[in-house]
């Protein structure tokens, strides 16, 4: 007999709420350098969702409530925060 594993569902109120931030990278480094610079900011958990090397713009995901810490850390490096949103779709629709 195989023992079925039961998955415990996490309630929506207990899930990590996410915020997405559109940013512009001001330096002319490679994609790998952008990733390294983001993770050196020290805001966790942090994920680079997408980055366009032609426009030097990207979207990063962080926890809700840590947007201001991320924005402050970004301005100390070569990042220019543009907009914060709860959805990626809204950030992609911006000019």
C-alpha positions in Angstrom: 0.0 0.0 0.0 1.2 3.4 -0.9 0.9 6.1 1.6 -0.7 9.2 0.2 1.0 12.4 1.1 -1.3 15.1 2.2 -0.5 18.6 1.2 -1.3 21.2 3.7 -2.9 24.2 2.1 -1.7 27.6 3.2 -4.5 30.1 3.8 -4.5 33.2 1.7 -4.1 35.3 4.8 -0.9 33.5 5.7 0.7 33.6 2.3 3.6 36.0 1.5 2.1 39.1 -0.1 4.3 40.3 -3.0 5.0 43.6 -4.5 6.7 44.3 -7.8 9.0 47.2 -8.5 10.0 48.6 -11.9 13.5 50.0 -12.0 16.0 51.4 -14.4 19.7 50.4 -14.2 21.9 53.4 -14.7 25.3 51.7 -15.3 26.3 49.9 -18.4 27.1 46.5 -16.9 26.1 43.1 -18.0 23.0 41.2 -16.9 25.0 39.1 -14.4 26.3 42.3 -12.7 22.7 43.5 -12.4 21.7 40.3 -10.6 24.7 40.5 -8.3 24.0 44.2 -7.5 20.4 43.4 -6.7 21.2 40.6 -4.3 23.9 42.7 -2.6 21.2 45.1 -1.5 20.4 42.9 1.4 16.6 42.9 1.1 15.3 39.4 1.4 13.5 37.6 -0.2 14.1 39.2 -3.5 13.7 37.9 -7.0 14.6 39.4 -10.4 11.5 38.8 -12.5 12.7 40.2 -15.8 15.3 42.6 -17.2 15.5 44.2 -20.7 19.2 44.9 -21.6 18.3 47.3 -24.4 16.1 49.6 -22.2 18.0 48.8 -19.0 14.7 48.4 -17.2 13.6 45.5 -15.1 11.1 44.2 -12.6 12.0 42.9 -9.2 9.7 41.1 -6.6 9.9 41.6 -2.9 7.7 41.1 0.2 4.9 43.6 1.0 6.2 46.1 3.6 9.8 45.9 2.3 9.3 48.2 -0.7 10.6 51.3 1.1 13.8 49.4 2.2 14.3 48.2 -1.3 13.7 51.6 -2.8 16.2 53.2 -0.3 18.8 50.5 -1.0 18.3 50.8 -4.8 19.0 54.6 -4.8 22.4 53.9 -3.0 23.5 51.8 -5.9 23.0 52.4 -9.7 19.3 51.7 -9.7 16.5 54.2 -10.2 13.2 52.9 -8.8 10.3 54.0 -11.1 7.1 52.5 -9.8 5.8 49.9 -7.3 2.7 47.8 -8.0 0.9 44.7 -6.8 0.9 43.1 -10.3 3.4 42.6 -13.1 0.8 43.4 -15.7 0.4 47.0 -14.5 4.2 47.5 -14.7 4.5 46.1 -18.1 1.8 48.4 -19.4 3.7 51.5 -18.4 5.6 53.4 -21.2 
